[in-house]
Amino acid sequence: MPPSNRASWLMTKQAPANVVDSAPYTSPSMDEIVIKTKAIALNPADVIVQKRGILLKEYPAILGCDVSGEVVEIHPSLADVYAIGDRVTGAARCMERKDGKFCYSAFQEYVVLKLPYIAKIPKDVAYEDAAVLPLGINTAASCLFMDETLGLKAPSMGITEDTQSKTLLVWGASSSVGSCGVQMATQAGYKVVGVASKRNHDMVRSLGASMCFDQGDPTLIDNAVAYLSDKEVVGAFDAINSDLALNSICEILDRSGGKKLVASVVPGAEEKATKGVKIVTNFVASDMARNELGKAIWQWLEKAMEESRIKYMPQSEVVGEGLEHVQDAIDLLAKGVSARKLIVLI
Ligand SMILES: NC(=O)c1ccc[n+]([C@@H]2O[C@H](COP(=O)([O-])OP(=O)(O)OC[C@H]3O[C@@H](n4cnc5c(N)ncnc54)[C@H](OP(=O)(O)O)[C@@H]3O)[C@@H](O)[C@H]2O)c1
């Protein structure tokens, strides 16, 4: 008898509030496990899909991209890798379905996770802390390390002399995807120059950035150009949705020596390129799950967690306990956060 499952459902396009109701339990297929959810992290996409009614065509639907929990069922293909009771975090694939079911979405009590996007959590790390990482790691990795984007060397390849002499600009370095980008780029050996609000500079430096500029400083562009003048710049990672930021990045790269390429998280950012600088987005990149990079990054992540080399940032902030709090968390995130990842415990 499969366990009974419940989910936070988005019943119709732009429904004002999610509804908690029963949901099917789905057993794992090849390369899959099922977890009992312990913590869910919220992402801007959860807000955007509900409020703007984009991306989804079928309703009712279940959203959610970041989840941690305890393994309850394992496909025989992974019997040597996972055991019942293992604590894991994973990237939930909420835009995918199995037999029409939203079994891969995070906002439910039982979630199907698929390789390569699963990492075991060390004993001393809380579920809610581990849940801050998955989507941030995937988004940053696809912007930084894919051939179609910045094509940098991934941390899984180890630090080389080549990476140590190069500098990356990360705009939005205190955001979730930005802070994962700062950590992965610095752990691959690159020097990182971040841009964030002054109140978050200590956090950005603690992630490995060697320099941080204040996004609100009117002299930021001149200061960044001066700082980068004697550095080999390998491009920029735009980890925030702001036209002003894209304009400023293009100006900085235009006036600095080095690569005039920006990898952005913003759909359609290509059209916003100025000054002969090229902008690409991770939406053009091939699916990391289907190439070696996804596997390498998630194996690296599990090891980095095990060896305490990764910080669980932005810091988790628990909004409530129970699926009933998913809507509260979506509404709170819609108002904006600063260096925080909102969490619902289950
Ligand atoms: N393409 C993809 O696959 C993909 C995947 C995930 C997310 N995204 C997008 O990526 C963006 C970031 O997502 P997230 O989850 O990382 O967001 P988030 O953590 O919720 O972003 C909040 C942070 O953004 C920073 N910020 C806001 N405006 C800024 C600006 N003008 N300059 C610098 N920093 C700024 C704030 O920094 P301060 O408090 O320091 O000001 C705050 O810490 C969103 O637009 C999201 O939709 C895209």
Ligand as a Chemical Component Dictionary entry (heavy atoms), coordinates in Angstrom:
data_LIG
# 
_chem_comp.id                   LIG 
_chem_comp.type                 NON-POLYMER 
_chem_comp.pdbx_formal_charge   0 
_chem_comp.three_letter_code    LIG 
# 
loop_
_chem_comp_atom.comp_id 
_chem_comp_atom.atom_id 
_chem_comp_atom.alt_atom_id 
_chem_comp_atom.type_symbol 
_chem_comp_atom.charge 
_chem_comp_atom.model_Cartn_x 
_chem_comp_atom.model_Cartn_y 
_chem_comp_atom.model_Cartn_z 
_chem_comp_atom.pdbx_ordinal 
LIG N1  N1  N 0  17.474 31.380 -15.735 1  
LIG C1  C1  C 0  17.216 30.499 -14.789 2  
LIG O1  O1  O 0  17.323 29.296 -15.009 3  
LIG C2  C2  C 0  16.857 31.001 -13.425 4  
LIG C3  C3  C 0  16.794 30.123 -12.337 5  
LIG C4  C4  C 0  16.604 30.653 -11.052 6  
LIG C5  C5  C 0  16.406 32.031 -10.898 7  
LIG N2  N2  N 1  16.400 32.832 -11.987 8  
LIG C6  C6  C 0  16.239 34.298 -11.863 9  
LIG O2  O2  O 0  17.432 34.763 -11.243 10 
LIG C7  C7  C 0  17.146 35.926 -10.479 11 
LIG C8  C8  C 0  17.712 35.712 -9.092  12 
LIG O3  O3  O 0  17.027 34.644 -8.468  13 
LIG P1  P1  P 0  17.360 34.300 -6.964  14 
LIG O4  O4  O 0  16.522 33.177 -6.516  15 
LIG O5  O5  O -1 18.828 34.214 -6.832  16 
LIG O6  O6  O 0  16.852 35.656 -6.304  17 
LIG P2  P2  P 0  16.840 36.144 -4.807  18 
LIG O7  O7  O 0  17.857 35.437 -3.987  19 
LIG O8  O8  O 0  15.440 36.167 -4.321  20 
LIG O9  O9  O 0  17.308 37.651 -5.035  21 
LIG C9  C9  C 0  17.356 38.531 -3.956  22 
LIG C10 C10 C 0  18.681 39.234 -3.983  23 
LIG O10 O10 O 0  18.783 39.981 -5.187  24 
LIG C11 C11 C 0  19.644 41.056 -4.966  25 
LIG N3  N3  N 0  19.378 42.155 -5.898  26 
LIG C12 C12 C 0  18.166 42.644 -6.256  27 
LIG N4  N4  N 0  18.331 43.659 -7.137  28 
LIG C13 C13 C 0  19.667 43.809 -7.323  29 
LIG C14 C14 C 0  20.462 44.670 -8.106  30 
LIG N5  N5  N 0  19.913 45.616 -8.885  31 
LIG N6  N6  N 0  21.811 44.526 -8.077  32 
LIG C15 C15 C 0  22.378 43.568 -7.316  33 
LIG N7  N7  N 0  21.680 42.725 -6.528  34 
LIG C16 C16 C 0  20.331 42.839 -6.539  35 
LIG C17 C17 C 0  19.359 41.454 -3.559  36 
LIG O11 O11 O 0  20.601 41.868 -3.105  37 
LIG P3  P3  P 0  20.840 42.993 -2.023  38 
LIG O12 O12 O 0  19.899 42.717 -0.895  39 
LIG O13 O13 O 0  22.286 42.788 -1.719  40 
LIG O14 O14 O 0  20.517 44.273 -2.708  41 
LIG C18 C18 C 0  18.877 40.178 -2.863  42 
LIG O15 O15 O 0  19.860 39.632 -1.991  43 
LIG C19 C19 C 0  15.625 36.096 -10.516 44 
LIG O16 O16 O 0  15.329 37.057 -11.505 45 
LIG C20 C20 C 0  15.118 34.719 -10.936 46 
LIG O17 O17 O 0  13.882 34.770 -11.586 47 
LIG C21 C21 C 0  16.632 32.355 -13.238 48 
# 
loop_
_chem_comp_bond.comp_id 
_chem_comp_bond.atom_id_1 
_chem_comp_bond.atom_id_2 
_chem_comp_bond.value_order 
_chem_comp_bond.pdbx_ordinal 
LIG N1  C1  SING 1  
LIG C1  O1  DOUB 2  
LIG C1  C2  SING 3  
LIG C2  C3  SING 4  
LIG C2  C21 DOUB 5  
LIG C3  C4  DOUB 6  
LIG C4  C5  SING 7  
LIG C5  N2  DOUB 8  
LIG N2  C6  SING 9  
LIG N2  C21 SING 10 
LIG C6  O2  SING 11 
LIG C6  C20 SING 12 
LIG O2  C7  SING 13 
LIG C7  C8  SING 14 
LIG C7  C19 SING 15 
LIG C8  O3  SING 16 
LIG O3  P1  SING 17 
LIG P1  O4  DOUB 18 
LIG P1  O5  SING 19 
LIG P1  O6  SING 20 
LIG O6  P2  SING 21 
LIG P2  O7  DOUB 22 
LIG P2  O8  SING 23 
LIG P2  O9  SING 24 
LIG O9  C9  SING 25 
LIG C9  C10 SING 26 
LIG C10 O10 SING 27 
LIG C10 C18 SING 28 
LIG O10 C11 SING 29 
LIG C11 N3  SING 30 
LIG C11 C17 SING 31 
LIG N3  C12 SING 32 
LIG N3  C16 SING 33 
LIG C12 N4  DOUB 34 
LIG N4  C13 SING 35 
LIG C13 C14 SING 36 
LIG C13 C16 DOUB 37 
LIG C14 N5  SING 38 
LIG C14 N6  DOUB 39 
LIG N6  C15 SING 40 
LIG C15 N7  DOUB 41 
LIG N7  C16 SING 42 
LIG C17 O11 SING 43 
LIG C17 C18 SING 44 
LIG O11 P3  SING 45 
LIG P3  O12 DOUB 46 
LIG P3  O13 SING 47 
LIG P3  O14 SING 48 
LIG C18 O15 SING 49 
LIG C19 O16 SING 50 
LIG C19 C20 SING 51 
LIG C20 O17 SING 52 
# 
